[in-house]
Amino acid sequence: MKSITLYIILILTIVTSCKKDVAIPDKTKTVCGTVGWPQVNCKVKFVVTGNSIPDSANFNINLGQGQFGTVYNRTFINPSLMLADSTIFCGDKNSDIILNVYNHDTTKIYTTKIYVNDTLQTQKSGYRQIFTVGQCK
């Protein structure tokens, strides 16, 4: 029983300690996203609050599709709250900014917020799974 507990702790430590680095934009391109499409530089901030730890939270822009601009995708497993993360996005105007929070317990309430250039763009509260979408304008 002791070895199973240690094995589970080891796996959880490895899973939660590995984080994908934010990609560096390709400096050889003259634009960060689609050529001919209006470009923007946005300061994006994600915030999750609640009264219990969710199972996971995922922050991303354009679902990680690099052709639309800087690639950004971060996943947090069992994160402590308040959880906040931010990035500078360079890419296509109106790119989707997505914040997804999931918890198996349907009684816990979470609030998600997306800020663009230090202005609250969208906010949602809910149970179990909250899918919040904003845009970089």
C-alpha positions as a printed NumPy array, in Angstrom:
array([[  0.   ,   0.   ,   0.   ],
       [  2.878,   2.314,   0.869],
       [  4.56 ,   1.75 ,  -2.497],
       [  1.307,   2.488,  -4.379],
       [  0.926,   5.782,  -2.498],
       [  4.531,   6.741,  -3.278],
       [  4.02 ,   5.783,  -6.922],
       [  0.906,   7.994,  -7.183],
       [  2.698,  10.917,  -5.499],
       [  5.618,  10.535,  -7.919],
       [  3.309,  10.551, -10.955],
       [  1.389,  13.597,  -9.685],
       [  4.654,  15.44 ,  -9.037],
       [  5.918,  14.728, -12.551],
       [  2.621,  15.691, -14.217],
       [  2.213,  18.959, -12.308],
       [  5.85 ,  20.048, -12.577],
       [  6.114,  19.792, -16.371],
       [  4.995,  22.978, -18.068],
       [  5.241,  23.885, -21.715],
       [  7.293,  27.02 , -22.351],
       [  5.673,  29.855, -24.245],
       [  6.815,  29.812, -27.861],
       [  8.943,  32.641, -29.194],
       [  7.488,  34.286, -32.314],
       [  9.312,  33.638, -35.58 ],
       [ 11.468,  36.761, -36.068],
       [ 11.922,  36.051, -39.786],
       [  8.233,  36.774, -40.48 ],
       [  7.144,  40.365, -41.008],
       [  3.849,  39.67 , -39.201],
       [  3.051,  37.412, -36.242],
       [ -0.007,  35.794, -37.848],
       [ -1.709,  35.555, -41.223],
       [ -0.187,  37.744, -43.946],
       [ -2.738,  40.333, -45.097],
       [ -4.867,  40.038, -41.949],
       [ -4.97 ,  42.921, -39.412],
       [ -2.422,  42.33 , -36.645],
       [ -2.559,  43.135, -32.91 ],
       [ -0.351,  42.967, -29.843],
       [ -2.465,  42.2  , -26.78 ],
       [ -1.618,  41.814, -23.132],
       [ -3.822,  38.868, -22.106],
       [ -4.499,  37.851, -18.498],
       [ -6.476,  34.826, -17.299],
       [ -7.922,  34.615, -13.749],
       [ -9.763,  31.738, -12.037],
       [-11.266,  32.055,  -8.561],
       [-13.443,  29.79 ,  -6.463],
       [-13.81 ,  28.113,  -3.103],
       [-12.205,  24.753,  -3.968],
       [ -9.474,  23.347,  -6.19 ],
       [-10.687,  22.474,  -9.728],
       [ -9.479,  19.31 , -11.472],
       [ -7.894,  21.332, -14.276],
       [ -7.648,  24.705, -15.966],
       [ -6.449,  25.377, -19.506],
       [ -5.525,  28.753, -20.976],
       [ -4.855,  29.082, -24.678],
       [ -5.03 ,  31.397, -27.649],
       [ -6.292,  30.102, -31.021],
       [ -6.204,  26.513, -29.73 ],
       [ -2.417,  26.534, -30.196],
       [ -2.545,  27.097, -33.974],
       [  0.696,  28.929, -34.744],
       [ -0.402,  30.176, -38.159],
       [ -2.609,  32.778, -36.393],
       [  0.153,  34.202, -34.194],
       [  2.148,  33.467, -31.071],
       [  1.436,  29.958, -29.752],
       [  0.164,  29.931, -26.178],
       [ -1.255,  26.926, -24.339],
       [ -0.945,  26.223, -20.6  ],
       [ -2.68 ,  23.507, -18.605],
       [ -2.789,  23.36 , -14.819],
       [ -3.772,  20.159, -12.976],
       [ -5.354,  20.617,  -9.521],
       [ -4.234,  24.266,  -9.331],
       [ -4.523,  26.239,  -6.122],
       [ -6.802,  29.264,  -6.394],
       [ -6.658,  32.183,  -7.124],
       [ -4.979,  31.136, -10.361],
       [ -3.704,  33.829, -12.706],
       [ -1.497,  33.746, -15.778],
       [ -0.67 ,  36.275, -18.475],
       [  1.098,  36.636, -21.792],
       [  1.714,  39.123, -24.571],
       [  0.032,  37.892, -27.762],
       [  1.167,  38.981, -31.198],
       [ -1.037,  37.795, -34.038],
       [ -4.293,  38.085, -35.946],
       [ -6.897,  40.583, -34.783],
       [ -9.946,  38.872, -33.211],
       [ -7.918,  35.779, -32.273],
       [ -9.797,  33.559, -29.821],
       [ -8.69 ,  33.616, -26.193],
       [ -9.966,  30.523, -24.382],
       [-10.117,  29.737, -20.663],
       [-11.518,  26.324, -19.744],
       [-12.023,  25.137, -16.137],
       [-13.227,  21.645, -15.249],
       [-14.188,  19.993, -11.957],
       [-15.901,  16.641, -11.387],
       [-17.801,  18.011,  -8.357],
       [-20.923,  19.767,  -9.675],
       [-21.53 ,  21.68 ,  -6.418],
       [-18.435,  23.893,  -6.602],
       [-18.694,  27.343,  -8.187],
       [-15.867,  28.992, -10.121],
       [-15.479,  32.422, -11.675],
       [-13.324,  32.952, -14.747],
       [-12.125,  36.273, -16.134],
       [-10.239,  37.247, -19.276],
       [ -8.53 ,  40.645, -19.377],
       [ -7.23 ,  42.154, -22.612],
       [ -4.886,  45.149, -22.297],
       [ -5.761,  45.467, -18.574],
       [ -9.512,  45.742, -19.29 ],
       [-11.958,  43.021, -18.22 ],
       [-13.307,  41.631, -21.482],
       [-15.392,  38.698, -20.307],
       [-16.373,  36.989, -17.068],
       [-18.317,  33.805, -16.321],
       [-19.379,  31.927, -13.203],
       [-20.57 ,  28.36 , -13.138],
       [-20.289,  24.747, -12.097],
       [-18.426,  21.673, -13.365],
       [-17.095,  23.055, -16.681],
       [-16.748,  26.701, -17.589],
       [-15.728,  27.558, -21.151],
       [-14.908,  31.271, -21.432],
       [-13.975,  32.853, -24.767],
       [-12.705,  36.361, -25.501],
       [-10.968,  37.985, -28.449],
       [ -7.806,  39.98 , -28.924],
       [ -9.004,  43.23 , -30.495]])
